[in-house]
Structure formats: structure tokens, C-alpha cells
Amino acid sequence: PIYLDTLRDHFSSDDIITRDELLKLELIRKGTGVKIKARGVLDKPLTIFANEFDEDALKMICLTNGKAIKIN
């Protein structure tokens, strides 16, 4: 899983986070899905493309006016 505080530390406000971006930063391995989980504080809007989001992560993304886009 990838945690929101990790994304906060690696991306700027309004960034679009895709699987390719996560691979470039070596936050995920090739061939794995992207699951976003809540931890820490998300304090900026991000657009996140992922296979799965836990409920608390979705809430935090929405509270910052970000977007959670589910991919297959």
C-alpha cells in the first residue's frame, strides 16, 4: 500500500499521481497494483489514480478538494 503522508512528501499541490509517476519514484514495483491508505495528514489537493482506496483515504482526499480516480 501507499500512504497519503508518503504522497504528500513526494508531490506538490494539484499534482496528478499516476502509476507511472509512482514507478519513477520507486514507490511501487512493476506489476503491482496501487492501493491508497490513510496515514498522517494530507494538506494539499492531489489527483490520485489507483486500483483501490480505503475509506479514510477517500475522506482525506475529498477534504483537500483532491480527486480519487479508480483504475482497473
Backbone torsions as a table, in degrees:
resi	resn	phi	psi	omega
1	PRO	NA	157.4	174.8
2	ILE	-116.2	132.9	-176.5
3	TYR	-97.5	149.1	-178.3
4	LEU	-58.6	-36.5	-179.5
5	ASP	-67.4	-29.3	175.2
6	THR	-67.6	-43.8	177.9
7	LEU	-63.4	-41.3	178.1
8	ARG	-57.5	-40.4	-177.3
9	ASP	-74.2	-22.9	-175.6
10	HIS	-104.2	-12.6	-174.8
11	PHE	-129.2	156.8	179.0
12	SER	-98.4	166.5	179.0
13	SER	-54.2	136.4	178.3
14	ASP	70.2	9.7	174.9
15	ASP	-66.7	153.6	174.7
16	ILE	-105.7	120.5	-174.5
17	ILE	-105.2	113.9	178.9
18	THR	-114.8	170.6	177.0
19	ARG	-57.6	-41.2	179.8
20	ASP	-62.2	-40.7	178.1
21	GLU	-63.3	-40.9	179.7
22	LEU	-67.0	-36.7	176.3
23	LEU	-64.9	-43.0	179.4
24	LYS	-58.0	-40.1	-179.0
25	LEU	-85.5	1.5	-179.2
26	GLU	59.0	35.2	176.0
27	LEU	-86.9	-19.2	173.4
28	ILE	-135.6	163.6	176.2
29	ARG	-99.3	154.0	177.1
30	LYS	-59.3	137.0	177.5
31	GLY	88.4	1.0	179.0
32	THR	-104.8	155.4	174.9
33	GLY	-80.1	169.5	179.9
34	VAL	-113.3	114.7	177.1
35	LYS	-117.9	124.9	-178.1
36	ILE	-101.3	128.7	179.4
37	LYS	-124.7	154.2	179.6
38	ALA	-82.5	137.3	170.4
39	ARG	-168.9	140.1	-179.6
40	GLY	70.6	-152.8	-176.0
41	VAL	-123.5	135.0	172.3
42	LEU	-104.1	119.7	-172.8
43	ASP	-119.9	20.8	178.7
44	LYS	-151.9	152.1	179.5
45	PRO	-76.0	130.1	176.4
46	LEU	-130.5	148.7	171.5
47	THR	-104.0	117.8	-172.3
48	ILE	-120.1	124.0	173.8
49	PHE	-99.4	122.6	-178.6
50	ALA	-152.0	162.5	177.5
51	ASN	-75.9	-30.4	-174.3
52	GLU	-152.1	144.3	176.2
53	PHE	-130.5	134.9	172.0
54	ASP	-80.6	161.6	-172.2
55	GLU	-59.6	-43.2	-179.5
56	ASP	-66.6	-35.5	177.1
57	ALA	-64.6	-42.8	177.9
58	LEU	-58.9	-42.6	179.3
59	LYS	-61.0	-45.3	-178.7
60	MET	-65.7	-40.3	178.9
61	ILE	-61.9	-44.0	179.6
62	CYS	-65.5	-39.2	-179.4
63	LEU	-63.9	-25.6	179.3
64	THR	-96.1	9.4	-176.7
65	ASN	63.9	27.3	175.3
66	GLY	-86.4	-176.8	179.2
67	LYS	-130.5	136.5	175.3
68	ALA	-112.9	115.5	-176.8
69	ILE	-117.1	118.4	-178.2
70	LYS	-82.4	132.4	177.2
71	ILE	-118.2	163.9	178.0
72	ASN	-101.5	NA	NA
